[in-house]
Structure formats: C-alpha cells, structure tokens
C-alpha cells in the first residue's frame, strides 16, 4: 500500500471536484479569456460559442492528476490550483483553435466548430463598445494566438512577464519568449502612431478595456440569421424526413423487413399481459387489515394510501408514462435499476397531492416507481426508479415521496409508530419529533442530499416495533439504512458509541450520493496510541452496500484524538471485499505528522491480524494490529498484514 498524508498540501494534483468548483466560480472570467485569445477572424458568433465550449471541456478526465499545474507566484493562484489548472487548459485549447488547418494534418478537436453549446436560428455577439474597444480589437486581430494570450495574461490576469512565460509554456505555446517579443513590438508601434483622431478625451488603458462589455461573451445580444435560407433548408429537411419514414414503414412490414423475427408476433400485435399492466382498474390495492397478520413486513403489505387512490385518470397517466416516457418527462434511475414497463399490474402504495404536485408511488416487486406531475397540468412530469428487491423490515420502513426547496418528505410504513430527526453531526443532541399526516406522510425536513455544504446531516429516526432505526437520504427514493459494528454482527447505529463515530464520519456519505446504496455500516476496527504522547486515535471502516450487490464502496478513516476534528480518509476502494461479510478483515495505513513535527507511518488491522509489516520507503514490523514507525516527510511505503491463520493480506490503498 502507498501510504498517504492525512493533511495534504493544497498544491499538487488537481481533483475533478476542485477543478469544477474553480470553473463554476470563475466561469465568466474563463470564458472572457478564451474569447480574447481566439482569433477575431472566426466571427463574433462562433467565437462566443467556441469560448463557452472550450471552458466547459477544461475539466480533468480522471479523478485526480492531469497535466501539472504551473508554479503560481500570485497569492490567489497559490491557494487555488484548481483555477490555475482550468485556466491553463482553456489557454491550451484556445491556442490550438488559433492554428490554421493543414491539408495533410489531422484536425484537432478545438479546431472544429463546437458541438455544444449550439444556438439554432439566432446569432449571438457581445455588446458593442466605443472607439477604444474597436482599437483594442484591431490590435488583437494583428497578433498571433500566443501573443494574444500573453496580452490577456498581463492585462486581464495582471501577471508579470516571468509568470506569463510559465503559463504560456504550460499551455503548450511553441515559443513564449517570441510571443512576448511580438507583443512588445506591436505595443511600441501603437505608441509611436499616437491616439486616433476619431477618439476624444483620455484613452482608457488596455487592462480596463479587457474588462469591458465588448469582450464579455456571457452578456450577449441576439439577432436572427438568414431567414430565407433557413426556410429553404427547413423544407428540404421536411421532405427528407418524410421519405425516411415511408421507407422505414415499408421495411418494417412483416415478412419483407430487415430480417425475420422467428415466431414473434408482428410489432403491432396486442399483448394481453402488457395491456393488463397499463389498466388502472387492475392495479393491486392491499387492504389495511393485511399487514398486522403478515409474516413479512415489506412493501408487499403496504396499503394504498392518499387522497387520489381512486383517480383512474391519474393512475392511467402514471402507468402510461412508466411504459412509454416521452421526451419531456424528467426520468431518473439509481444504478443497476431496470427502467422498462412493469411485467404485470403493479401495487399502488400512494396517490395524493404533496407539495403542489400529484404524486403516485407504485411497486412491482423489484422496484419502487414515483410518478409526479403538477397540480395544474401534466407538463413537466417526472418519473423516478429505485431498486428495492428483497427489502424487508428496516429497508421497507420509508420511501421518499417528495423533494422541494431543499426539503424531503417520506411516506412511512404502516407499522412505524413514531418518527424523529437526528443531526448526525451533533451526536449528543436529542432527536426532535417529526410530524406525520393520516396517510403516513411526514412533514418536510432539510435533506443532506440537497445541501451544498456539510453543515448538518439530518437522518430520519424511525421507531417500528421494539427498536429504532436510522435512515439517511442519499438522493434516491429508498433511504439508506445506517448501521454500526463489525461485518459479522451489525447493529442499528443508535447507541451513543455509534453516534459519536457517525458524528465525525457522516460528511463522507456525500461520496455515495445517487449510487443505489442500500445500507452504510461504520466499524471502529482498531484503536492506537499515537507517538510522542499525542493521545489515542481510532481507525474506522465505512462500507456502503448497494441494492444491486456490486459496486460496494469502502472507506478507511482515521479519527484523531481531537473529538471536534472530522475523519481523515486513509484508503478507499470500490471493488475490495474488505470490511464486508465475505472478508471482514481490513488493513490500512497513512502518513501522519505529530504535533511536535515528527512524521510517522501509522497502520492498523482488524482483530485477526497477527503482525503488520512496512517495506519500501520505510521498513518496520510490529506484532499485533497496530504499527507506528518513524518516517521522512512524503515517504512512500508498502503495507501488509500477517493474519492469525497464516495468510498475508495487502492493505487497502
């Protein structure tokens, strides 16, 4: 295992989230840079669209890494390598777009017109400026691409020549010094020519002009294109589509189409089972008296609830959209969830008005499906799928019925006697009651899945029978069950010890949002006394299991002695069986700096670990399940464990 620093420096490989945050925060500035560097010969409409396309393609392709970030000397770049990375990528692509097309050379992506964004029927261009802006535009049109980039970096980004040379080199400019020399020669020529006679009053500086609306491709004006040519092309396209439809209909006739379908009926044949699944009169409704005497407590015994269970037209629309969602329907599904129509008449769980929308919840044994439409019409309908096969007891205790304004409402199971809200980040604070209506729909509560920051993490505490459950909204219809303890004996995460650990690790749940998570279990598998008398730390393994059975995510986290500090990630995996029922053991390590300044390799394993061994940059061995060895800053080492049964187990990375 390659150990990692628990408190990494902000300068280094750029993560996708870090680059995305910089792109979103400074999007107008990045688009302005691209627009100014692109050649004016493109025309203003294509320059605008190309500038937006280049910025939107500037994110790194991998989770971390990518081209090196140029060594920034300005304070803001030093603390924001994400912006430095994205700006370099924008300049790199803009310089490629400036290159002329060659007959024998393969064109590069940036040299083609952008696929996205596209605007049909309109031409877009920034607002017109005055004489100073026109003079600056003429100056830029006379420069090469690298010289324009140098001018923008000096004027708009206010960088000195050494920084300009470094950024141009990182962006792939062939000769940065030649670009600066070209820019200096052009500026001397402009200065010797003097101000234009058409301009009156003092001329503004180039830096101020670069900030003007003339060069702002985010504040645009729109005009129609060639209307006569558009009409002619539209008629030609209509004729072509009609001819294609006629040919397709002829080729699709049974017997003489693309190929024979064996014993299959013609495509227009009626299927009785499919038609029964779309008949609202055949939707299954469970009597409320069934669930108390049922041997299983799952979705199959939920009664149909809500004020619109008898609305046949609403149910017909919901079933039709489920079978044939139109292009205007907003559809979503958790990973691994089939989105096809039901195999037979589904079960109705709920139909009613919630948060200004008509909502229908259906269940077909494998999935819970939510259909929603506005109260005042059907435009803007939504369809959501969630896999819930084999859900029983705690996993069938609640389902999301509505999300609105950052809040979430649940429809609770009929056996749930009380619900409350518990903030996981405040483990010693008591839960507060959450109201429900007669149908079992809860009051609105803030959802952590919709929050932008991890300032609180509200979980739903459910009482059903003799035990309490903790459920967390992870952006799906079925909330995830929160557990605590070893893989061989998990328990509900409701006792004080579980809440203390979840209070420091709950924010890591954001890494599994929308991944089809069924349950998340935290396990404190080791405690360790830190060197130099720094206190006693803990190692926690968090494993998120999915409904589809694959794609489980494992996080190993280090909890420092400070109870107010959040957990630090030491290792993660999306394929390892570690910390699970098939392989309950786990081994992980990390590089740690003591308060006194010394660096150490820390490692820990589960209770079945006989010894730990570190090789590579650090060589050490320790009996038992914990290890601490003196190391140099930035040391890289490989960690493994010898189990009590004689097997050797590598560490998670």
N, C-alpha and C positions, 0 to 999 in steps of 0.2 A: 504493500500500500504506500502511495505517496502521501505523506502527511501534509496537512495544510495549516497555515497561520489562522488562528481564530479571530484575529483583528487585523485584516489585510489592509495594506495601504491603498488609498484611492487611486494611485497611479498604477496602471497595469492593464491587463486585457480587459476589454470593454464588454460587458454583458448586454444581451439584447434589451432587457428592461431599462438599463441605464441609458443606452443609446436612444431608445424610444422616448424616454422621458425628456431628454435633451431636444429631440426632434420636435415633439409636441410643444414644448415650452417656447422654443425659438423658431418655430416653423416660418413665420413671416420673414424673419431676417435671413434664414437659409434660402428661401425662395428668391429673395431680392438679390442675394449673392449669385445664385445660378443665373438669374435673368441678366445681370450686368455682365457676366463672363461670357454668356452665349453670344455668337456673332449677330450683329444687327441685321445682316443680310437675310436671316431667317424670316423676317417679318414679325411684327409685334404679336399677332395671334399665336403663331407657332412657338415663339419664344416663351410666352406666358404658359402654354400647356406643357412645353418641354421642361421649363423650370420646375413646375409642380411635380412632373413625373420623376425628374432626377432626385429631388428631395425625398419623395415617397419611396424610392428604391435604395436609399442610402443606409438602411439598417443592416447590421451584420447578419449573415446567413446562419451562423451557428450560435449556440447558447453563450459562448464566451470565446474570446480570441479575436481573429481577424487581423487585418493589417496593423502594424504598430502605430500607436498614436504619436505624432511629432512632439518632441520635448517642448512643452509650452513654457514661456517665460512670463506671460501675463498672469496676474493673480487669479483671474476668473477661470482661465483655462486650466490652471494648476489644480483647481478643486473640481473641475468639470471635464474629465477626459471624454465623457460621452459627447459633449458638444464638439470638442476638438476632432474626435473620430468622424462624426457625421459631416462636419464642415469639410474635412479632407476628402471624404467620399464624394460629396457634392462637387467640389472643385475637380476631382479626378474625372468624373463623368462629363462635366461641362467642357473640360479641355479635350476630351475625346470627341464630343459633339462638334467642336470647332474644327476638327481635322477634315480636309477635303476627301471626298470619295475617290478611290483609285480604281481603275478598270480591272486590274488583276488581283487586288487585295480584297479579302473577305470583309464586308462592312461589319462594324461592331454595333452592339445594341443601342448605345447612346446616339449613333448617327442616324438611326431610323426615326420617323415621326412617332410620338408616344402612343402606345396602345391605350393607356389610361393616365390621366383623365381625358375624356373626349366630350366635346360640346357640339351637338348637331344643330344646324340651322342658324347659328349665331357666330359672330366674330368678336373676340374679347381683346381688349387692349387697355393699358393703364391710362389714367387721366393725363391730358396734355399739359405740359409745363410752359414756361416762358422762353425767352431768348437764351438765358443761361443754361437751361436744361437742354435746349437744342444744340448749343455749342458743345456741351459735355458729351452728348450722344454722338456728335460728329467726331469728337476726339476719340471716343471709344471705338467707333467704327474703323478708324485708321490704325488701330493697334492689333497686334496678334492676340490669340487667346491667352497665352501665358502673361503677356504684358497687361491685358485687361484684368487678369486675376491678381497681378501684383498691385495694380492701381486700386482695386477693390479692397485688398487686404490692408494697404496703407491708409486709404481714405475712410472706408466704412468700418473695418475692424481695428483701425488705429494701431497697426503694428509697425515696428521698426524694420529696417532692411534685413538684419540677421534673422528675425522671426519670419519675414516674408520668404527669404531663401529656404528656410527649413520647411515651411508649409508647402511651398511650390515643389520642392524635391519629394516630399511625402505624397503629394498629389500626382506625381508622375510627369511633371513638366520636364522636357528634354534638356533645357539649359536655363535654369533660373537666373543666373547672372546676366545672360543675354537679354532676358525679359526685362530685368531692372534697367539695363543699359538702354534698351529701346524706349522704355517709358521715360527715362530721364531726358533722352534726346528729343522726344516729342514734346515734353513739357518745356524744354528750353526754346524750341521752335515756336510754341504757342506764346511764351512770354515775350519773345522778340517781336512777334507780329502785333502785340498790343491788343486792347479790347476792341470788339466790333463796334463799328459806328452806329449800328442799329440799336445797341443797348444803351440805356440811360441809367444814371445813378451808379452806385457802387456794385461791383460784381460779387456774387457770393462765392465762397470757397468750394472746391471740389468735394470736400468731406460733407459739407452741408447739402450740396446738390444730390449726393448719393442717397440721402435720407428723404428726398422729396417724393411727392406722389407720382411724378413722371416715371420713376423707376420702381414703383411698388406693384408687383404682379398679384397682390392679394386684394387690392382695391381697384375694381375693373369697371369699364364701360362696355356695353353690348350693342352691336348693330347687326342687322340681318346680312346674310351672304347674298349670292347671286340667286334671286328668287326665280327667274325664268329658267335657269339651268337646273335648279332643284326640281321644278315642276316636270321638266322633260325627263330627268333621271327617275323621278318617282313613278311616272307612267311606265317606263321601261322595266323597272323593278317589279311593278304590279303584274305586268304581263308575264314576266319570268316566273314569279311565284305561282300564278295560276297554271302555267304549263307544267311546273313541277308537281303540283297537287294532282293534276289529271293523270300524269304518268305514274305517280305513286299509287293512286287508286286502282289503275289498271293492273299494275304489277302485283298489287296486294290481293287480287281476286283469288279465291281458292282454286287450286289445280294448275294455274299458269303464273304463279308469282315468282319470288326469288328462289323458292325451294319448297318442297312438300313438308308438311308437319306431321306425317305419320297418321296416327289415329286421333289426333287432336281435332276438335270441332272447329268450324270457321270462326274467325275473330269476332263476328257479330252474333255468335250463338249465345243463348241465355244460360246462366249458371245458377241453379236454384240455391245452392249454399251461399254464393256471393250475394244474391239478391236478399236472402233472409238476413244476412249481416247488416244490410242497409235499411231494414224495415224497423222504424221506431216502435211499432207495436210489438215486436218480438224481442226488444231489449229486456234483459233479465233484471228483475227487481226483487231484492231479498227482503223478506218480512222482518220488521224489527224484533220479533219474538224469537228469531232463529239463533242469534249469536250467544245468548246466555247458556244454551244447552249444547253448543257445538264443541266437538273435541279439539278443534283447531281454532286459533284466533288469528285469522289472516284476512286479506281483502275479500275473500270469497263469502264472508259472513257479514260484511258491511251492509247495512240497509241503505236504500236510496233516500237521500235527504235533499232538502232545498225546496224553495217555493215554486220552481219551474219543472218539477219532475213530470208533470202532466202535459207539458207544452210539446206536442208532437212535431210541430213545425221546427222548433229549435233543435230537437233531437235529430230530425231528418237532416237539417243543415250540418250538424256536428258529424253525423255518420258519413254524409256525402263528402265533406271536406277531408275527413280521415281517409276515405278511399281514394279521393281524387283531389288533392290540394292544388288550388290554382296558383298562378304566378304571383298574385297579390297577397297570398297567405304567408305570414311570417312563421316559418316552421323551424323547430329545433329538436335535437335528439341527443341524449347522452351517448358517449362512445359505446359501440357494441350493441346498440338497440335497433332492431328492425323497424322500419318505418312504413311497411306495407299495410294493407287493409286487414281488418280482423278476419279470422278463419271462420267465425260464426257469430251469432248475436252476442255482443259484449254485455257486461254487467254495468248497470248505472250506479255510480257512487254518489253523485251530487249534480244538481242542476238548479241554479239560482243566480241572483244578482249580487255581485260583490265588487265594491269599489268602482261603480259605474259601468260594469261590464256584465254581460250574460256569460256565465261560466258553466261548462259541462265537464264532469270527470267520469271517465269510463275505464273499465278494467277487463282485459281479455285473458287473464291467467298468466300472461308473460309480461304485460306492460300496463302502466297507468298512462292514460292519454288525457290531456287537458285541451279543451276547445274553448276559446273566448272570442267574443265579438262585442262591439259597442252596443249600448242600450238603444241608441238612436239609429241603428242600421247594421249592415253586415260588412261594410268596408273596413279594412284593417283587421280582419280576423287573424287569430294566432292559433297555432297547433304545436303542442309540446309532447314529446315522448320520453318516458323514463322506464327503464327495465326494472322489474320488481319480482322476478321469478323466485319462488321458494321463500318469499318474505313471510315471516310469521312472528307473532308476538311483538317485541320491541320494534322490529323493522317494518311492521304494518300499523304502527301507532299513530302516524300522522302523515299527511301529504300536503304539499303547497297548493293552495287554491288561488292565491292572488299575490302579485308583486306590483307595488305602486308607490311612487315618491320615496324610494329608498326603504320601504317597509315591506314586510311579508306577513301573510295570513295563512294559517294552517286549518285544514279540516281534520279533526281528531277522530280516532276510532271510537266506536260506541262504548267500549269498556274503559276508556280513560275517564277518571273521576276528577282530576284537577290538573291544571297546567300553570306554570310559572316561568319567569325569565331569570336566567342567571348569567351575569357577566363573568366569563371565564378569566378575564384579566384581573378581576378583583375576587380572589378565592375566598376571602374571609367575609365578604359582604353577603348578606342573606338574599335569597331569591325573592322577587316580588311577584304577586299573583297576576295572572293574565286572564282577562275576561273571555267568555265564550257565549255565543247565542244558542238558541234552542236547537239548531242544526249541528252544533259542534264546531262552528267556525270561530276561530279565535279573533281577538282584537289585533289591530296592526301592531307589529313590533319592529324596531330597526333591524335590518338584515346585515350581517357582516359581509355577505357575498356581494352586496351592492355598495359598500363603503369604499372610499378612496384611500383611507388610511386606517391602520390598525390601532385606533384609539380605544376601542372596546370590542368585545366579541360576545354578542348575545347568543346564548344557547337556550333551547326550549327544554325545560324540565317537566317531564310528564310522569304522572302517577297513574299506574294501571295495575291494580291488584295490590300486592304487598311490597313492591319495590318501585323506586324512582328510576327514571331513565334520563339521559342527556342526549339531545339530538341537536345537530348543528346544520344550518342552511349552507350548502356548498354550491348554490346556483342551480339546483336541479329540483324536480318535483318531489323526489324522495329525499328527506333529510338524512344525513349520515349519523349513525349511532356512535357515540363516544364511549370507549372502553378503557380499562386500566388493568395492568398486571401482566404476568408472563403469558406467552402464547399458549401454554398448556392449561391455564386456569384464568381466563379473562373475566373481569367483573365490570359492573357499571361504574363509570367514573364519577361517583357521587360522594365518596368518603373524603375527609379532609386531606389526606396524603395525595390522593388523585387530583384534587382541585389545586393543591399547591404546585404540582408539576404542570398541569394544564395551564395554570396562570402564567407560566414562563414560556410555554411552547405553543400556545393557541394561535399566535400570529402565523406560524408555519402552515396552518391549514389553508392559507391563501394559495399555496403552491399546488393544491389538488382541486381547485375550483373547476367545476364542469368536467370532471374526469370519470363520472359514473361511479363515485365512491359509495360503497355500502356501509363500511364501518372504519373507524380510525382508533387504533389502540396505542396507548403510551405505556412504556415499561421502563422503570428505573432498574437497569440490569447491573449497575455497579456503582460503588462509592469509592472515592480515592482521596487520601490525604496529600495535599499539594506540597511541593518542595518549599524550602525557605520559610516554613511555618505560615504559608498563605491561607490556610484553612482547609476545609473539607468540601470537595466538589462531587458532582454526581454525573453519571452518564445515562442518557435516556434514549431508547429506541422507539421511534414512532412508525407504525406500519399502517398504510391505508389500503384496505382490500376493496376490490371493485365487484360490481354485480356480475360482470362477465367472467370473473375468475382469473383473468390475466391482467397484466399491467399494474400490479400492486407496486406501490412506491414506499421505499424505506428511507427514513432519515435517522441518522445518529446525531444526537445533540449533546453538547457539553454545557452543564449548568455550573457556573462559578459559585463561590461561596456567598456572593452578594445576592440576597433574595430579591432585590429590585432589578437586577440585570436580566435581560432576556437570554434565551438559549442561543448558543453559537453552533452553527452547523459544522460537524466534523466529517460526515460522509453521507452519500445518498446513492440510491440505486433504484432502477425501475424494473429490474429483472431478477435480482437475487432473492432466493427463498429465505434468507436470514431473517431472524426475528419473527418467523411465522410458524404455523402449526407443523409444517413439514420439516423445517430446520429452525428450532427455537433458539439456537446459539447465535451470537453476534460478536464480532471483534472489530474495533475501530481505534483510531489514534489521531493525534493532532499536535501541531507545534504550538507551544504556549509560552508566554513571557510572564515571568514572575513580577510582582510589584517592585522588587529590588533591581530589576533589569536583566536578570539571567534568563536564558532560553532553555527550554526543556522539551523533549518528546514525551508526551503523555499517551498512554494506551490503556484500554480496558477490555475485558471479555466477560462473558456470562459466567454463571456458577459452575459450569462443567469444564472450565479452562484450567489445565494443569500448569502451564507456563506460557509466557509471552517472550518473543524474540524480535529484535530490531536489527536489520542489516542495511548496508549501503552507506549513506552519509553518516549514520550513527550506528554504533554496534553496542548492543546491550541485551541482557536476558534477565528475566525476573520470574520467580516461582509465584504461582497464583494468578489471579485475574486482573492485576493492575501493574503498571510499569511507569517509571519516571526516570528519564536519562538526560544528562546534560547534553546540550546541542548548541550548534552555531546558528546565528540568525539565517533564515532561509534554507535550512538543511532539508534534504530530501532523503527519505528512508523507506524501506520495505518492512512491513509488519506482518507477522503470522503468529498463530497460537497452536500449541500442542494440547489436544483435548485429552481427557482422562481415559478415553477408550483407545488412545494411541494414534488417532488420526490427526493430521495437520490441517488447519483451517486458515485460509488467507483472510485478510481484513477487508472490510468494505472501503471503497475509495470515494 
